Amino acid sequence: MTAEPSGRVYQNRPEIGFIADINPVLPFNIRKIVPAVDSGMLGRLEEIRLRALRPLALGLDTGDVFINESGQVVEDPQKAYLVTREDVERCLGLVSGSSIYALEEEIKNGFITIPGGHRVGITGKTVLESGRVKTVKYFSGINIRISREVIGSARPLLPRIIDREGGTIRHTMIFSPPRCGKTTVLRDAIRMISDGLPELGLPGQAVGLVDERSEIAGCYCGIPQRNVGLRTDVLDGCPKAEGMTMLLRSMGPSVIATDEIGGQDDVRALEEVLNAGVKVIFTVHGSSLEELAARPALNYLFRLGAVECFVQLGRDKRAGVVKGIFDAKNILKAGAIRCIN
C-alpha cells in the first residue's frame, strides 16, 4: 500500500492493482508500454488516452504527459508512441469481448465500465435516431479512467455530516466539476457509514447502493470488488431512479447512496426516499451551488429543503479536496450561503 503525506492510503499497488484490470483491454503494443512506465508515475495515473493517429497520453494528477514505446515520458510529441486506428479498434474489441453491438446501450452513453470499476470513454461518429444518439461508429478515441480506492478520502467530511443525536447521517449532496474525486469520496463515505464510526457516535448502517455505471462498487458478476462496507447492498448496472425505489421497497436500508443525480426522474425517486425517512448521500456534477440551483430538477430538490449538507470538492495537487461544507438552512437565504467547515 502507498501512503500520501496526508495519511491517505492507496489500496491498489500499481504493479498488482489496476494494471491487472486494465492490461487485458489494451492492444498488444500498448499492453507492453503501460507496465513499463515508472511505478511512481503509475501511482499517480488517472487516465490512459488513446487517440487515433495521435500520441499516447497518460493523464496524471499533475497533467498530461506523452509516452514513447519504452514507457518513458517525452517532451516532443513526435517522439511518443503514435496510436493507430487498429489500436483503437482492437481496444474496443477487447473491452466488448469482440461484440461491440452487445454493448450498444453503454456505447450510446459514451462509455463502457470494465471490471474494477474503470470507465472506458469512447468518441467517434454518432448515429442518431429520432434526434437521439443510438450508437457510435468510426471510433476515434478512447479514454480509460482509472478507478482507485483511497481509504480515508471521506474522513474530513464524515464528522460534519453525522447526526449524532439520531445515530445516523444527514441528507448529503457531494458536488464538484469532473475529475475532482466525487466517486472516490462517495465510495469511502459509504464504506465508513456501512461499517460505522463508534468514535463519532455512528453505528453501522444498512446502506443501499445504486451503482448504475458499476464505478462505485466495481462489481464483477454481481460481487463488489471495492470495499463499500459490511452492511452495503448493491444494485449494479441499475438505473438510479428505478434502483432507489427497488432498494427502498425490498432491502430496508437506513441510507441510500448513488452517483451523478441530475434528471427529473432521479429527483422524484430521491423525493420518495426522503419521504420514507431514509437518509441519502449522492453526488452531482457542478462547480457551485448557484450553478446547481439554475437547473430545474435540482432547483426543485433545493426548494424541498430536505438535503441538509452540501459538500463541495475540488482539486489542488490531488482530487477529493473538501473545499467547503454548506449548511442547507442558509442555502435558500439569498446571499447568505454560509460555509460551516
N, C-alpha and C positions, 0 to 999 in steps of 0.2 A: 504494500500500500504506500502511496505517496502523499505526504502531508505538506500543505502550504503553511507559510508563517502564521496565517490566521487561525490555524488549527483544523482547517478543512481536511478531509481525508478522501482521496480518490480511491474508490473500491476497485476500479478496473486498472490493473497494471497494463501498460501499453502492450507488452510482449505477449500477454496471455488473455487480455480482456477483449476490447473491441476489435482487435485485429482478427481474432478467431471468427467474429461475426461478419466483418467486412470483406476479408480476403476471398471468401467463396463467391462473391458477386463482382469482383474486379476482373477485368480481362487480363489475360496471361501476362502481357508486358507490364502492366501497371501493378499486377499482383507481386511482381518481383521488386518494384520500386518502393512501394509504401513501407514494407517492413525494414527496408534499408535506411530509412530516414532516422536521424539522430533520436535516441529514446527520449531525451528531454523535450524535443520538439513534439514528438508523438504525444507526450503527456499534456501538451497544450493544444492539441489538434481539435478543431471544431468542425471542419468541413473538408471534403475532398471534391474538387470541381473538375469535371471532365467536359470540356467544350470542344466540339469537333473542329479540327484544323487550328486549334489554339493551344497555348502551353498548358501543361498540367499544373494546377494550382492547389495549394493547401491553405485553408483558412485557419489561422491561429488566433489566439486571444489578443494578439497584438496587431493583427492584419494579415493580408495575403502574401504568400511567397510562391515563387516558381521553382520547380524541382526538375533536375535532369535525370537521365537514365540510371545514374548511380545513387539516387536518393538524396543528392546534395542540393542545397539552395544556390540558385544562380541569380545574379543581378540582371543579366541580359536575358530577356525572354527568348531571344533567338537561340540560346544555348539550352533551354529547357526541353523536356520531352514533349514532342508535338502529338497531341491526342488526335487519333484518326477517327473517321466515321465508323470504321469497323470496331474500334474500341467502344464507342458509344453503343452501337447496336449489340455487341457481344455482352456488354454490361447489362443492358436491358433484358437480353435473353437469359442471363444468369439470375437476375432479380426475379423474373417472372417464371422461371422454370421452363423456358422456351415456349411459353404460352401467353403471350402478351395480351391476347384478347380475353383471357380468363380474368384479367385484372382491369378490365375496361372501366369499372366503377371507380377504382382508385385512380386510374390514369386521368380520368376527366376532372378529378380534383387536383391534379398536378403533382401527385406524389404517391409513392408506394412505401409502406413500412415493412421492414425486414426483421427477422428475429433479433432480439436485443433492444428493440425499440428505436433503431436507427431509421431516419426518414430519407428516402431517395426521391429528391425532387427532379422533375422532368420538364424540359422545354422542347418545342418543335412547332409544327404547323397544326393548329387546332381544326377539328372538323365540327361544324355546327349543325344542329338540328332544332328547328323552330326557335332559332336565335340563342340557343344554349349550347355549351360545349358538350359534345357527345364523346369525343375521344381526341387523341393526339397522334399525329403521324409525322414522318420525316423528322425523327428525333435528332436534336442538335446539341443538347446539353443535359448533363446530369450533375446534381449536387447531393452528395451523401453527407447528411448532417449527423454527427456523432452524438449518440445519447450516452450520458455519463451519470452515474450515481455520485453525488457529492454529499457525503454524510456530514450533517451539521449545517448545511446551507440554509435551512429554515430556522435554525436556533435563534437568530436575532429577533424574529418576529413572533415566535410562539408565546413568550411571556405577555405580549401585548394583545394577543387575540384570544387568550384563555379567559373564560368566565369562571373565576374561582368559586363564586357562590353556587353556581349551577353545576359545577364539576364537569363542564363541557367547554366548547369553544364558542366564540361569537361568529355570526354570519360574516364571512370574509371574502372579499374580492381582491385578487392579486393582478395588477396590471402593469404593462410596460410595452415599449416597442419590441419588434422582433430581435432575437439574439441577446436577450437580457436575462435569460435563465428562469423564465416563468415555470416551465415544465419541471426543471430540475428542483426548484424550490418547492413547488407543489408536491412533487413525489416525496421529498424529505419531510414535509409537513404531514402528509398522510401517514408516513411511517411512524412519526412520533405521536400523532394523535391516536393511531391504532394501538400502539404499544403502551401508551400512557407515559406521563411525566409526573410521578408522585411528588417530586420536589417542588413542582409548580401547582400542585393540587389538581392534577388532571389524571383521573383513572383511565385505563384503556377503553377506547370507544369502538363500537361496531361501525366500520366505515364501508359504505357502498361506493365503489369507484366505477364510473362510466368512462372507459378508455377507448373512445371512438377510433382514434388513429393508432392504437397499440403502442403509444410512445411512453406512457407513464409507467405502466407495469411491465411492458416489454414481453407480453405473453407469448409463449410458444406452445402450440397445441393446448391452449387454454390455461396453462400454468404460468404465473408471473415469474419472469426471470430477474426482475428487480425487487429490491426489498421495499415492499409497501406496507409492512406491518403484519402482526399476527392475527389481527381481527378484521382484515380487509377482504371483502368480496368484490371480485372484478367482473364486470361485463365488458368483454373485449370485442372491439370492432362494431360496437352497437351505436347507432345514432344517439346523440346526447339526450334529446327530448324524450324519446321512447325509453332509453335506458334509465333515466331518473325515475320515470313513472313505474317501470318494472321493479326496480330495486325498492322503491317506496312501498309497493304492494306485496312484495314477496319475501324480502330479506330482513325487514325490521331494523334498518340502520339507525344509528344515532346521528351520523354525519354522512352526507352525500358529497362527493368530490367529483369534479370534472374539469376539462381543459377547454379553453377557447370558446366561451359563450359569446353569442353575437346576434343571432336571429330571433324573430318573434316567437318561434316555436320553442326555442331554448328558454326564453324568458318566461313563457307561460308554464313550462314544466317546472322551472325554478319556483315560480309562484305557488304551484301546487305543493311542492316540497316544503316551502316556508310555511304555508298554511297548515301543514300537517305537524308542525312543531319539530321538524328535523333540521339540524344545523347544516349549513352549506359552506363549502370552500371551493373556489373556482377561479380560473384565470380569464383575462380579457386582453386583447391587443389594444394598446392606446398609449399615448405619450403624456396625457394629462387628464384630470377629472373633467375639465371643460370640454376636451375633445370627446370623451366618452358620453357626456351629457348631451352632446349635439346629435347623437344617434337615437332615432326614435325608440327602438326596442330598449336600449339601455337607459334612456331618459325615463321611460315608464318604470323600469326597475328602480331608478333613483327615487322617483316620486312615491313608490310603495313605502319607502323608508324602512325596509326590512334589513337591508345589508348594514351591518354595524361597523365594519372596519374595511378601509380601502388601503391596500399595501402597494406602494409604488416601487418598482425595481428599476435599476439602471445598470450600467457597466462603467467601471473605471478602468482598472487594469484587468479586471475579470468580470464575468457576468454574475448576476444574482445579488448585486449590492442593493441593500434596502435604502432607498432614497427618502422614504417617508411613510408614516402610517397615519392615516387621516380618520378622525372620528366622524361617523356619519351624522351625528347630531348637528354638526356645523356645516355639512355639505350643502344643505338646501338654503342656508342663510347667505344671501348674495354678498360676495366679497368677504366672507368670514370662514373660509376653509382653513381649518387650523390643524397643523401637524402636531401629533401627540407623542412623537418618539423622542 
